[in-house]
Amino acid sequence: MNIKKISFIVLLCFMSLSANAIEYQTNNWKFQLDGDGMVGFLEPKKEKPIFIDDWDVKGQVSYYFNRSQRIGAVYSIDADCVEDKEYVHDAFVLFEDRGIGRAELGLTHSIARKMGLGLPDVGYLRINEKSILYKKLDLKQVLISDTTATTGHESPRLNLATRYTDYGQYGISVAGGGDDYDYAIDTAFKFKQPAGKFKAAYSLALSYMEKPHDYEENSFSPSVTADWRGQIATGVNLQYNSFVVGTSARLIYDRNPIIQNADGLVLGSGISYDLLQSSVSFNYLFSDTKVWNHRDKITNEKLDGDYLHTFLASFRYKYAKYTSLFMSAGFADTTPFFAVGIKAGF
């Protein structure tokens, strides 16, 4: 184990002992700094364990005109964007009015991603966004790894979202000016039923991307060049007492893709249960690519789709307010895996 891994483990242990969100407020100004880190091991096929780590840090400054209105700025960075040599996950300014809604301008995810509903996994392998699991297993299949729509966070973007009302929440995003595509437009809707023992949440998102050019959604997925890309994503979360049941789906269609086909669908469902300081979850994901564009554009030969079934069981024990221990196990196609680790925040 090299010095970088040892240093990360020592830092995480220190965080678990002294974890506390950093916040300072004076007059109308409020400064916040928070983050978390995860360290552990993933063992595929009973082979040599793979060291895994994940972290993110977010800073935010806000100026409050009154109790319901504020302006602010957000900057965040995480392990995944640093590995991709990007060094920025979020960098945007915002305006919020609790009676109307929220506006964001800068580098950040779209409304479709932010309002989407993922699966109820209690582990920390990130199956709902840029999965650590698929990255470390280094699978050969082309796959769609999660069920919420995305157009990345590298292009300048304007997000607009209404406040929650009895009729739900609505949002729209417009992005462009980057290298990955000409422009993208996303819309989203979310409805919640938060009262009583039975709670429910529903989401629907539509996304359009014009002329994606070498657009790479994840480090383990192929880049896409096409006339345009369209996405539909939907999700449902139902909660009764400590039980949560979730199901979600995402469809991707690429018009006239060049070289590689990465469109298709992913379906997921799962259940989680909380008991005191412990939580357990079971989730299933099915990914299928080359559903529509199933012929090679040059040779006209039929292309076989890449099917991937993923079963994931996770257990989490909340050791302290900001510190948790977790274990995850399952199968990705024919590859069994087991992971264990600790996550701490501040």
N, C-alpha and C positions, 0 to 999 in steps of 0.2 A: 504494500500500500504506500503510495507516494505522499510527500509532505502536503500537497494540496488537499488530498482526501482527509488526512489526519487533522489539518487545520479546520476544515469544514465541520468535521464531527465535534471538535472541541468547541467551536463557535456555537453550534447548535445546542450542545449541552449547557453552555453558559446562558443561552437564550431561554432554555427550558426552566432555569432556576430564577431568572430575573425578568421574565417576560412581562411587558407592560406597554401598552400603546403610548406613544409620545405625542402629547398635545399641549399647545400653549395658546392662550387667548388673552387679548388685551383690547379694551375698547370694542371697536367693531371688527377687529382682525382676529382670525383664527388660523393657527398653523398645526398641521397634522403630519405625522410620519408613522407609517406602519408597514409591516411585511411579515414574511414567514419563510421558513426553510424546511426542507425534508431531506433526510439521508437514510439510506437503506441498501438492501441487496436484493437482486432479482436472480433467481436460479431457473434457467430453462432446461428442460429435458434431463434433469439431474446432472447437469454439467457444472463447470466451475461458476460460482456465483459472480454476477456482474454488479459492480458498484453503481448505485443510482443516486442522484441528488437533484434537487429542484429548489428554487428560491425566487422570491419577488419582493421588491421594495417600492412603495408608493409614497410620494410627498404631495401635499395639497395645501394651498393657501387660499383663504376666502375672506372677502370683505362683505359684511352684512349691512345693507341699507336699513333693514328692519328685521323683524322676526320671520318674515315670509319671503324676502328678496335678498339675493346675494350674487356676487360675481366671484370668479375664482380661476385658478390655474392648477393643472394636474400634470405631474410627471411620474412615470413608472418605468421600471426596468426589471427584467426577469432572466432566468437562466437560459430559457429557450431562445430569446432574441440575441443574447450574447453569443451563444453557440453559432447562431447564423450571422454573427458579426454585424448586428444592426444597432444595438445599444440603446434603443428606444422602443418601449412597448406602447406607452401612452405619452403624449405631449399635446395638451389642448387647453383652451380657455373655455369657460362656461358661464352661462347666466341661468339662474333658477328663480322661478316664482312659484311658490307652493300652490297658489290658486290657479295657475295657468299651465305650467310645465317647465321644461328644461331645454336649453340649447347648448350644443358643444361644437367647437370649431378647432380642428387640428388633426393630429395623428391619433386615431383610436379605432376600435372596432365599430361596425355599423350597428344600427338599431336592430337589425335582424339577429345578430349574434347576442346583443345585450339583453333583448327581451325574449330570447328563445328559452325553452325548457329542455333540460337534458335529462339524464337518467339518475335515479337515486342511489348512486354509489357512495359508500362511506370511506373507501380507500383513497389513496393519494397517487394513483397511476395516471390520473388525468384522462379518463376515457371520454370526457365531454369537451375537451379542447386539446389539440396537439398531443396526442397520447404518448406518455413515456413508455408504456408497454410496447406499442408497435415499433417505436424507434429502437428500443433495446433488443427486441427479438429479431430485428432485421429480416422481416418476412419478404419473400420474393413476389408476392401477389401485389397487383395494383389494387388499392383499397380506398374507400371513403371511411374515414376513421370515426367521425362523430355525427350527431344528428341535428346540430344547429347550423344554419346557413352562415356563410362567411364570405367576405370579399377582402380579407386581410386587414391590416392596420397600418400599412406603409404609405398610403396615398392621403393627401389632404382631404378632409371630410367635414361635412356639416350634418350634425344629428339634431333632429327636432323631435321631442316627445311630449305629449300631453300629460297632465297629472292623472292619477287614478281617479275614476269616478264610478258611479253605479253602472255605467255603460262600458267600463274597461279603460284601457290605455292604448293610444295610437302613436305611431312614430314613423318618420321617414328619414332616409339618409341619402345624401348625394356626395359622391367622391370622384376625384379626377386629378390630373396633373402629375401622376406618378409614371413609373416605367412599366408597370404590370398590365395596364389596360387603359383605354381611352377615358372611360368614365363608368361609374356604377351607380345604380339607383336601387335602394332597398326600402321596403315598407314592412311594418310589423303591427300586430295586434295582440294584446294580452288581456285576459279577463280572469279575475280572482273572486272566489267566494270564501272569504277568510274567517267567517264567524261560525261558532258552534263546534261540536265534536267533529263533524264532517267538513273538511275544507277541500277546495278544488281550485285548480289553475289551468288555463288553456292558452295556447299561443299559436299564432299562424304568421309566417313570414314569406314574402316574395322578394326575389332578388334578380336583378338583370345587370350583366357586365358586358360592355361593348368592347370587342376586339381584344380579348386577353392575349398577351404576348409573353411567352415564357413565364406565365403565372404559376407559381408553385405554392400550393396551399399548405403543405407540410414538408418537412425535410425528407420524409420517407415516401412522398407521393410524387409522381412525374409532373413536370412542367406542362402547362396547357397553352397551346396557340390555336385559336379558332376565330370564327366570325363573331360569335357571341356566346355567352354562357347564361343560362337561366336556372334558378333554383326555387324550390318550394320546400319549406320546413314546417312541421307542426308537432305539437307536444301536448300531453295531458298529464297532470300530476293530481292524484287523489289521496287525501290523508284522512285517516280515521284514528283518533287517539295517537298512538305511537307508530302506527303502520303508515307507510307511504308507498303507493303504487304508481309507477310512471311508465309511459310509453311515448315514443317519439319516432319521427321518420323524416327523411330528407331525400329529395329527388334532385338530380343534376342532369342538365342536358346541354351538350356542347354542339354548336352548329358548325359543321365542316371542320372538325379538328384535324390538325396536322401531326403526323408522326405517331403520337401515342394517344390512346383513348383513356380518359380518366373519369368519364361521366357514368351515371348509373344511380343506384339507390342504396340507402342504408336504413335498416329498421332496428329498433331497440325496445326492450321492455325490461322492467325490473321491479324489485320490491325491497324495502328496507324497514328495519324495526329498531326502535330505541328503548333501552331499559336501563334506567339510572344513568351511569357514566359509560355504558357500553352500547354499541350499535353494530348491526350486522346487515349486510345487503347481498342480493343475488341479482345479477344482470346478464342479459343475453343480447348480442349484436350480430346482425347479418348484413354483410356488405356484398354487393354484386355490381360489377362494372361491365362496360361494353354492352349495355342493355339495348341502346338505340343505335349507336355507331359501331356496328359489329363487323364491318368489312374494312380491310386495308385500302386506303385511298389510292395507293399506287398499283398494287397487284390485284386488287379486288378479291383477295382471299378472305374467307370468313375467319374472324378472330374469336377465340374462345374467351368467355367471360371469366373473371377471377372471382370465385366465390370464397368467402371467408366467414366462418362461424366462430364467435368468441363467447365463451362462458367465463364469468368472473364472480367469485365470491369474496367478500371483504369483511373484515372485522376491525373495529376501532374501539380503543379504550381511552377515554378522556382522563388523562392523569392530572391535569391542572387546567386552569382557565384557558391558557393559550398553548397547551402541550398535549399531544395525543400519540399513542402507540398504535400501529396498524399491522395487519397481515392480509395479504391477498393471494388467491390461488385460482387456477382455472386452466382453460385450454384456448389457444388461438389456432384454429385449423387443427393440425395434428401435433402441435407443440404445447406440451404441458408446461406450466410455470408456477413459481412460488415466490412471493415477495414479502419482505418484512422491513419495518423501519420506524422512525420517529419523526414527528413534525412539530415544530415549535414556532411561535409567532411573537410579535411585539407590537 
